[in-house]
Amino acid sequence: MQTRSFCAFALLTIVGSASATSFRDDSRYVARGPRTGYYIVRPGSVLIQQLGLQGAPFRDTSDPLNHGRGADVLAFGFNTAAVLSAAPAYIVQGQPNDFYMRRIGSFIRGRTTSHDIESFFGHPKQIEKRSNGFIAYYTNRGLQPIRRDFRWETLVR
């Protein structure tokens, strides 16, 4: 009886510590200039809640139904005049893609419009209306530059 209790305790300890260490939250703000910069955000992080991006349409890579294929998201906050009012957020599960980090780091708050971003990324996958404007989410096809021969899977590797 005592051996069973010890084994159960050991198993619960190992499972608990593995799940606690598997989530590495390195969410942060990356400053590029006075009005340029972006957030790198991990799903489930405290920062994603602080930014109010819980509704982002990312797909979890660990979900067996996704077969290891996740979907990262770019989130852009606009005011009611469709001008970028907040730093973009790159919601990423694995390694961030350098191309997208450089691109979203070049958008200028107070100057870049939703049309500018749509001309590069296409139409957003989801739009979330807010009292002070809206948030446009781009994922999978929305993250691809407008090129028909380009495949998203090549970026995930």
Secondary structure as the mmCIF struct_conf table of DSSP 4:
data_model
#
loop_
_struct_conf.conf_type_id
_struct_conf.id
_struct_conf.beg_label_comp_id
_struct_conf.beg_label_asym_id
_struct_conf.beg_label_seq_id
_struct_conf.end_label_comp_id
_struct_conf.end_label_asym_id
_struct_conf.end_label_seq_id
HELX_RH_AL_P HELX_RH_AL_P1 GLN A 2 SER A 22
STRN STRN1 ARG A 28 ALA A 31
BEND BEND1 GLY A 33 ARG A 35
STRN STRN2 GLY A 37 VAL A 41
TURN_TY1_P TURN_TY1_P1 PRO A 43 GLY A 44
HELX_RH_AL_P HELX_RH_AL_P2 VAL A 46 GLN A 50
TURN_TY1_P TURN_TY1_P2 LEU A 51 GLY A 52
TURN_TY1_P TURN_TY1_P3 GLN A 54 GLY A 55
STRN STRN3 ARG A 59 ARG A 59
TURN_TY1_P TURN_TY1_P4 THR A 61 SER A 62
HELX_RH_3T_P HELX_RH_3T_P1 PRO A 64 ASN A 66
TURN_TY1_P TURN_TY1_P5 HIS A 67 GLY A 68
STRN STRN4 ALA A 71 ALA A 71
STRN STRN5 VAL A 73 ASN A 79
TURN_TY1_P TURN_TY1_P6 THR A 80 ALA A 81
BEND BEND2 ALA A 82 ALA A 82
STRN STRN6 VAL A 83 LEU A 84
BEND BEND3 ALA A 86 ALA A 86
STRN STRN7 ALA A 89 ILE A 91
BEND BEND4 GLN A 93 GLN A 95
HELX_LH_PP_P HELX_LH_PP_P1 PRO A 96 ASN A 97
HELX_RH_AL_P HELX_RH_AL_P3 ASP A 98 ILE A 104
TURN_TY1_P TURN_TY1_P7 GLY A 105 SER A 106
HELX_LH_PP_P HELX_LH_PP_P2 PHE A 107 ILE A 108
TURN_TY1_P TURN_TY1_P8 ARG A 109 ARG A 111
STRN STRN8 THR A 113 THR A 113
HELX_RH_AL_P HELX_RH_AL_P4 SER A 114 PHE A 121
BEND BEND5 HIS A 123 HIS A 123
BEND BEND6 LYS A 125 LYS A 125
STRN STRN9 GLN A 126 ARG A 130
TURN_TY1_P TURN_TY1_P9 SER A 131 ASN A 132
STRN STRN10 GLY A 133 THR A 139
HELX_RH_3T_P HELX_RH_3T_P2 ASN A 140 LEU A 143
BEND BEND7 GLN A 144 GLN A 144
BEND BEND8 ILE A 146 ILE A 146
TURN_TY1_P TURN_TY1_P10 ARG A 148 ASP A 149
TURN_TY1_P TURN_TY1_P11 TRP A 152 TRP A 152
HELX_RH_AL_P HELX_RH_AL_P5 GLU A 153 VAL A 156
#
